[in-house]
């Protein structure tokens, strides 16, 4: 059936065990419940709300005509059947007949795995060899925009040797002497690869022994300081061990950058860069993929050797984006990836806003408020709308407060 340029979506909720309990208020539970028009399942954790075409979390088009319910289709079917109109000529030529990005909301209650996402070449290889674990052949660069204070580990610290000096248990676990690190001082990437690989590939029993020794030492030191250690990495290591006892990922508290994003700040991760989300809520946008190579802080299958081999070992803190003001209603976050960028749109009471026009498709998630798009598409908190390429949109606020929208779209640099 022929549809308009704007269609409303019923989205998918993922109930991974690191998500926030259904008994606790969270963005995923609230927005997902409103979007799907169903009660919150208090028996399950609510981890992610997916908006896009990926097969692991299909979105279904909400038919406005009740008589058309029997012909409801997925967004993926709609995009593929009308690729030129939905994606636009440039996007279709550049990315093929699928939506190139995936939009998510995450509510994180405990640490996600130590992970990285493969580049396209490795993704194709992993998908061919292990399709049960790597369910597509695409790469997965991504960006996370903090909704609340958001904690993460991202990228390697600048000075690998400092990790050994800070954490003697790392030296004992790896058997690495400081003199060995000094011999590689001209190549700090090589230092980090040597250290990280030694840690991650250590025998499980040895890891458990040295993690326990670390935890014992940190607790004793904290007690000597009135019960609260003053080093954030030490506190993080204790916290990670509380969630994943004796896990090798606990040692990563000393190897990866520990960051705290404030609401409105964003960080991006390229392929082959290590990271782990720790706590808080964010909006995340990425290339359409679900490929994750894991090596710690997870009950799921691990591919540690692949992870250690695939990483770039780039050192230093990640770039934090604060967004570029496009107009009085729009702030844009543009990472160095073609597939996506994110806009945050706000419209005050009794106002209208002309949205920027993208030559590619976009997905809009209503965070707060209610109103209309182009006069006849009713939106409210939890609404998710797919917009065709080149669609001009006027947002009208019909609420007593502000309307806030997250909009994922193809990076404007493509056009």
N, C-alpha and C positions, 0 to 999 in steps of 0.2 A: 504494500500500500504506500501511496505517496504521503510523505510527512513534510511539515514545515521545517524552516531552517533552525528552529530551536525545539529541542525535545527534552522532556523531563526523564530522569533516570531513577530506577530503584537499584541501589548499590549493594555491595557484598561486604559483610562483616567477617573478619578473621578472629578466631578465638584462641590464639596462641597462649601458652601458659605464662608468658611474661607480661601479659596485659593486665589492666586494672580489673579487679573483681566487679562483677555486675551489681554487687551490693554497695559499691562506692561510686559516687558521681564521677563521670569522665566524659571527655569530648566524644570519644568513639561511641560509647553507649548512648549518650543523649542524641547526637546527630544521627547515628545509625537508626535509633528507634523512631525518630521523627521522619527520617527519609523512607524507611520501610513501612511506616505506619503500623508498628507492632510494639508490644510491651518489651521492656528490657528483660532479658533472661538473667536473673540474678544468680543462677547456678554456674554461669560460665564467665571466664575472663574476657574482657573486650580489648583487643590489642590493636586492630587496624580496620579502617574503613577504606575500601578500594573503589576508585572511580576511573574506569577505563575499559579496555577491551581484552585484557589478559585472561586467558582461559582458566586460570586458577581463582579468579574472582569476577565472573561475568556480571555485567550490568545489563538490566532489562529495561526496555523503554516503557514508560508509563503511558498507556493510551488514554487520551482525553475523552474519547468516545467509548462509552461502556460497551457498545455493540461490537467494538473492534478488539475486545479483550482476547478473543480466540486467536487473533493474528499477532499478538505481542511477539516481539523479536528482541534479540540481544543487540546491544550497541554495536558489537563487532559485526553482526550480520548487516545492520543498517549502514555502517561505514563501508563495508566491502561492496554492497549492492549499489551504493551511490557515491563511489569514491571521488569522482571529479567534483561533485558539489560539496561533499562533506569535508574533504581534505584540501581541496584547492590544487591547481595544476602544479605549482612549485613543490608543495609538500608531497604530492603523489609521486612526482618524478624523483624527489630526493630520498623518500623513505619507503615507497611502495604503498600498497592499498590497506594499510592498517594505521591506527592512531599511534604516533611515535612516542607518546609519553603516557605515564600512569600517575595519577594523583592519589594520595593517601592522607588519612589522619591517623596518627599513632598516639596511643595512651600507654606509657611505659611504667610499669610498677617495679620491675627488676631487670637487671642487665640482660641485654641481648648478647648473642655470641660475638667473640672475637672473629671478625670476618672481613672479607674483601669480595669485590665483584669482578669477574673476569672481563678482559677485553674481548672484542668480537672473535678474534682468532681462537683464543682459548675456549670461549663459550661454545663455539661450533664443535670443537674437539670434545669437550665434556658432555655436551648434549648427545653426541653420537655414541660415546663410550658408556655414559651413565644417564640415560634418559629418565630413569626413575628419580634421580636426584637433581638433575639439571634439565628442567622441563622446556627450555627454549634455547635458541642458538644466538641470542642477542646479548650485547653488553649491557651494563646497568650503572652508568654514572647517575648520581643522585644529589639532591639538595634538601636540607631540612631547615624549616623556618620555625623558630620557637614560638609556641603559643603561651606556654608557661615558662618559668625558668627550666632550662633543659640541659641535662648533664650528659656528656659523652666522652669517650676516648677517641681521638682522631689523629692519625699520622704518628710518626716516630719523633721522640724528643731529639733535640739538636746535638746533644753530647752523649753518645753511647757509654763512654767510660764512666760517666757520672752515675749511671744506673748500678754499676758494680760497686762503686764507692758508697752509694746510698744504701744499698741492700746487700749485705754480705752473704745472705742466703743464695742470691743469684750466683755469686762466685763459687760457692760450694756446690750448687746444683750443676753448673756448667763445667767446672774445673778450669775456667779461663783465668789466667793470671793477668794482672794489669800490664805487665811487660809485653804480653802478646798484643794487647790493645795499642800500646805505644808504638809497636812495630808497624801498625797499620794507620798511624795517626794522620797520614796524608790522604787517606781514603776512608772517610767516616761512614760512607754507605757500606763499604766492605766490613767495617767494624760492626755496624748494626746487623747486617745480614748474618755474620758469624755468630753474634751473640743471640739474636732472636731465634735462629735455627737451632742452636744448641739448647735453648730453653724449651722450645716447642716440641722438639723431638726427643727430649729426655724421657727415660722410662717412667711409667705412671707411678710406680712405687717410690722412686727417687723424688719425683715431683711432690707427692703427698708428704714425704718425710720433711722436705725443706720448707714446704708451705706451712706445715704445722710448727716447725721451728720459728719461722717468721712470725706467725700469729702469736705464739707464746712470748716471743721477745717484745712484740709491739704492745701486747696487753700488760706485760710487766712494766714496760717503760711508761705506759699511760697511767698505770696505777701510781707510779712514783711521781706523776705530775698532777695528782688529784683526780685521776680517772678519765682524763681526756687528752689524748695526744694532740700536738699542735701542728703536725704536718699533714696536709691534705692527701698526699699520696699514701701515707700510712693508714689514714682513716679509710681511704678508698679500698686499700687491700683488705682491711678487716671486714668492710662491708661486702666486698665481693666474695670473700670466704664464707660469710654468713649465708649467702645465697647459693654458692656453688662450692661446698667444702672440699679442700684439698685439690682444687682444680688448677691447672697450669695457667689459666687466665688470670688468676690472682697476681701472678708475677708481672703481668702486662701493665699493672698499675704503675710500674717503674720504667716501662719502656715506651709507652704511648703518651701523647699529650692529653692531659685531663682538662676539659674545657666546660665552662658554664655559660650557656647562651641566655640572654635576657629576651623577653618577648619582643619580637620585631627584628631580632638578629638571626642570620642564617649562615650555614656552613655547607660547603659542597664537597663531595668525594668523587674523584675520578676513578676509573677502573684501576684495579691492582693496588689500592691504598687501604691499609688496615683501619678498622674503626669498630666501635661498639657503643650503641646507645645505652644509657644507664638509668635515667629517670626523667619523668616529665612528659609533656605533650607537645607535639609538633605537627605541622603540615609538611608532607614530604612529596616531592615530585621527582620523577626518574624516567629513564628510557623504559619502554615497555618490556620488562623482563622480571623474572623471579629467581635469577641465578645467584646463589650465595655459596661461597667456599668458606667453611667454618673450621675453627681449630681450638676453640676454648669457650668456657662459660655456656655450655649447651649440652642437653641430653641427646641432641640430634647427631646424625652421622658427621664425622669429621674427615676432612681431606688435608691433613696437616702438611704433608710433604708438598702437595700442590700449592698450598697457600704460601709456604716459605719460599718456594721457587718462583712464584708469579709476582711477588711484590716488587715495587720499584725501589723501595728503601729510601725514598725521599725523606729528608729530615726537616724538622721545624714545625712551628705551629701553623694550623690551617688558616686561610684567609676567612675573615668574618665579614659578611655582607650586611649592610644596614638598609639597602634599598635606595633606588634613585627615584626622586619625585618627578613624575611625568606631567601631572596636572594637579589641580586642587583635590581631586578625588582618587588619584591613582599613584601608588608606589610600586616600583618594579624591581624584582630581584633576578638578575641575569647572570647565570654561571657560564663558564667557558665551554658549553656543550650545545650542539645544534638542536637537539631534540626538544628542549623545554626551557621555559622560564616561568616565573610566578608573579602575578600581580595581586596586590591587596587593594581592594576598592572600597571606599566608604562614601555614603550619601546621607546627609543630615536630614532631619525632619522637614517635610514640605519642600524638599529639593528634588531636582532631577540631575542625572549625570550622564553625559555622553561617553560611552566606553570607547577605548582605543579600538581601532579596526585591525584585526590580524588577517593576513593572507592565508593563514592556516587555521585548523580547527581549535576550539578551546572548550574547557570544562569549567563550569562555575559552581562553587559550593557556597551556599549562604550560611555564614557563621552566626549572624544575628539579624533580627528585624524581619520586616516583610514589605513587599512592594510588587511592582510589575516590571517585566522586560518588554519593551516595545508595545506597552499598553495592554496586551492581552495574555501574556504568560505570567500567571500568578506565582510568586515565589515567597517563601518564608523560611525561617530557621530550619536547616536540614535539607532544603531543596537542593537538588543537583541538576544542572542543565547542560546539555551538550549543544554547542553552537557551531554551525557550519562555517567554513572558511569565508572570509570577506563579508561577514554579517555585521551590519551596523546595529548597535544595541543602545537603547536609551533606558536607563534605570530610573524608576520613579519610586520614591519612598512613600509608603502609605502607613507607616508605623509612627508611634509617639517618640521613638528613639532613633538611633542611627542604624542604617542597614550596612552590614559588613560582608564582603564577599572575597573569597579566594578564587583566583582564576589562573588555571594552568593553560599554557599555550606554547606553540613552537617558538623557539628563540627568534627574535626579530632580526638577528644578524643573518639568518638564512635567506631573508628576503631583501 
